[in-house]
Amino acid sequence: MRRGWIMGAIPIKGDTDVMESAPMEPQAEPPEPQVEPPGPLPWHSRSPEETVSALGAGPERGLSAAEAPFRLKSHGPNSLAKPHQEPWWEEVVESLTEPLILLLLGVALLYGLLGEIRDALTILFVILAVSSVEVVNEGRAKRAIAALRELSSPTASVLRDGLAAEIPSADLVPGDLLLLRAGDRVPADLRLLETVALRVDESSLTGEAVPVAKDAAVRLPAETELGDRRNMAYAGTLVAAGKGRGLVVATGRESVLGRIAGLAEGAREPRTPLQQQMRELSGWLLWLALGFSLLVPLLGVLVAGQPPQQMILTGLSLAFATIPEELPILITIVLGIGSYRLARERAIVKQLRAAETLGSVSAIGTDKTGTLTENRMRVARVFADGECRTPGEGEIGPTEGWLMQVAVLANDAQLVPSGVEGRFLGDPTETALLEAAEAVGVSVDGMRRKVEMLEEYPFDDVRKRMGAVYRLDGELMVAVKGAPESVLVVCSAAAECGRVRPMDRSLRDGLLAEADRMAAEGLRVIGFAGLRMDPGEPISIDGVESGLTFLGMAGLEDPPRPEAAAAVASLKSAGVRVLMLTGDHPATARAIALRVGIPAERVVVGRELELLSDEQLREVVGEASLFARIAPEHKLRVVRALAARGEVVAVTGDGVNDAPALREAAIGVAMGQSGTDVAREAADLVLLDDNLATVTSAVREGRKLYENLHKAIRFYLAAKVALIVSSLVSVLALLPVPFAPVQIIVMELFMDLGASTTFVAERPEGDVMARPPRDPRMPFMNGAMQFGIFAGGLSLAAAVVVAYWWSLGQGVPLAEAQTAAFVAWMVGHLVLAAHMRSERQPLLRLGALSNRAYLLWVAGVAALVALGVGVPFFQERLHMAPISPAAWAVSIGAGLVAPAWWEALKWARWIRRGANPARS
């Protein structure tokens, strides 16, 4: 027999029958704990009490903060493999054994055999310098990527000293008490102590496709197969539904996953599509460079009559300087360091390929709660007994008291001991309900101590509600909360001023209208219902969620983040559409959308979306930007529809069921604070602060990253073109090559140093967020890129040829003419790099002094040229000689003027664009 919702007196703070949490006594540093080894012991054959005793753990408070480090030291980190960290000397050896370095060593050896010991020593010094630059730059990239892995490492919810906390999964130790919830990836092997409707997907271990129901109370025979151990949860499996607690019994290599996985040490980051393209381009350019490196010395001997010995050395030096071996390294450096900068903006790039794609994002589907809003919920209004009021104002009526008790019982938020910052730990909505309950005098701790949970039915996206059954003073109590329309469906009565009124159509319509009115104010509305059951009634979800008494509603407020409107406006100006995809009420969604600047003229709800064909949905997503009351499968359809329209889509998500949409999107963005482990694993980008403004920063950084990579490679290849062309043209003119072999090697050092350091540090151009997204179908080596490479290379070659030929025409010795050519090249390649630092902005608007790495590059070139021309020691080793003032003027003038066409072109385009920077 069922009766109306009538509960006893509301436990008030200070009630003498409520046990308060005992104050914690200070603990002395414990001795080394004697814990049974966590190897292949039959934990599933032990009772929870035996497990607690064997592990020396507290079933309610977990380990102490003082004891955990001892166990971590004893058992090691909870990780399957530790990436191999190469010592610096191994990286140096690896660099020195690269094919091109070996080629350069061959050149040094030839110089030595020919008796040119000083030249050989100079080349050896350059070899060390080149290797050092490469090791330092690659080390920066590797450290950046390693830091990303560290930042994106998963966390686990544990109780230590009775306090709920999130710690890195690697810090888990045997005896830790873990809290499990739907969406968590189990981080270690656990003996379950408590389960509430807990189901775990163990397909990664057993191949069983159906999630397994878990029961902490059972005790199983030692020979029970892995897939039948219902009282265990194993590392690597997924919590599909429900919640539970468990003690860690094995970590790292000692876990079942650790023993069977045999993961390789130091797994490498897979190549991104751009890295693969550059590797293929490098292969093609390799043969081109080798061809010219053979052609120039061959023509020098056969046509210009140059000494074979000198031309062989020149050919080998040209091969070293022109083969584009740095292209893949450049990409790794730019992507790795760029991704690390994103991490400093609180956006963790899990895959380097995501850093490439960020610059192409044209549409972002974002959640509302926590992303656009502060995720700082508070109960602003309570509707009960036919009136809506602010909680805590005056005395509460009986119905509101019942409502608050349901809010406490149908709630997954964890209570932490008094005196600790943050009274509750859990979902912001649920913690806000607990705070509101305590504000009106309902003791959360007292309520939970008085009742015994018998069954729980967690929230899901189909029912849109959660329920729980409790025993209180021998009676069974049902507590249900969820979306008002969902809760009303399972109610047959409503409480009003202490009485129960049968539910009819007019009453239900009136309550739904009140929910709509509250939602129109921007409130998130939650309905509450309850019931008393006879102890003998069978408990099932269908039986429990029927014939309930509706108690009222709470309206929770989550204001927009202060920076949300600016973030949306910035994305709009960058040509990126922002769509809101939320499961919240349409009126609530519209109120927030209007406040942050998302178009809200049309709101598409989930039930409307279900009636649309794929073709119709493609039309709708082109017009509507606000989708409310949508389930995760609806979000997936929206993402697919946007992609079918040619959009590059980024989508945010935090739940288990968001994983398909996160995988489907070009950039899946998971919430780092509120997101589940499954969402974070499925995503490409993790936001540490769950903030849309961080997505805006990520898009800006992604665009800058891609542009800087574009600029670096363009300059790098243009400099190589200049070296080949100036050498080839001089040989065809029956003249010696304009550079001594040692000079060519030194030029390569500065070329690589500038390309791999300066352009990485370049700031974004002022219009980076005022331009439309990059078309991902556009090839990296497009027409504009090819024009920049060849035009830039030819202009730098022209500067060299002018200085070199003019000097030879003056009848000066070859060493002086080559010195003039060297000076022209060093000045010209700096000027070309300065102009190529920006695509669209003139240098004066960009700021000539804005890049400190470039200024150091300039200082290094100036010092080298001054030493090479003015100090005899360096003159001999660089094959340079003093030159006349006229030669200085011609060399510097040619280096300054020849590449200047680039800046003139940018000014012309800038003036033509006028005030519209988005125009090309």
Buried (B, 14 or more C-beta within 10 A) or exposed (E): EBEBBBBEEBBEEEBEEBEBBEEBEEEEEEEEBEBBEBEEBEBBBBBBEEBBEBBBBBBEBBBBEBBBEBBBEEBBBBBBBEBEEBEEEEBBEBBBEBEBBEBBBEBBEBBBEEEBEBBBBBBBBBBEBBBEBBBBBBBBBBEBBBBBEEBBEEBBBBBBBBBBBEBBBBBBBBBBBBBBBBBBBBBBBBBBBBBBBBBBBBBBBBEBEEBBBBEBEBEBEEEBEBEEBBBBBBBBBBBBBBBBBBBBBBBBBBBBBBEEBEEEEEEEBEBBEBBEBBEEBBEEBBEBBBEBBEBBBEBBBEEBEBEEEBBBBBBBBBBBBBBBBBBBBBBBBBBBBBBBBBBEBBBBBBBBBBBBBBBBBBBBBBBBBBBBBBBEBBBBBBBBBEEBBEBEEEEBBBBBBBBBBBBBBBBBBBBBBEEBEEBBBBBBBBBBBBBBBBEBBBBBBBBBBBBEBEBBBBBBBEBBBBBBBBBBEEBBBBBBBBBBBBBBBBBBBBBBEEEBEEBEEEBBEEBBEBBBBBBBBBBBBBBBBBBBBEEEEEEEEEBBBBBBBBBBBBBBBBBBBEBBBBBBBBBBEBBBBBBBBBBBBBBBBBBBBBBBBBBBEEBBBBEBBEEBEEEEBBEBBEEBBBBBBBBBBBBBBBBBBBBEBEBBBBBBBBBBBBBBBBBBBBBBBBBBBBBBBBBBBBBBBBBBBBBBBBBBBBBBBBBBBBBBBBBBBBBBBBBBBBBBBBBBBBBEEEBBBBBBBBBBBBBBBBBBBBBBBBBBBBBBBEBBBBBEBBEBEEEBBEEEBEEBBBBBBBBBBBBBBBBBBBBBEBEBEBBBBBBBBBBBBBBBBBBBBBBBBBBBBBBEEBEEEEBEBBEBBBEBBEEBBEBBBEEEEBBBBBBBBEBEEEBBEBBBBBBBBBBBBBBEEBBEBBEEBEEEBEEE
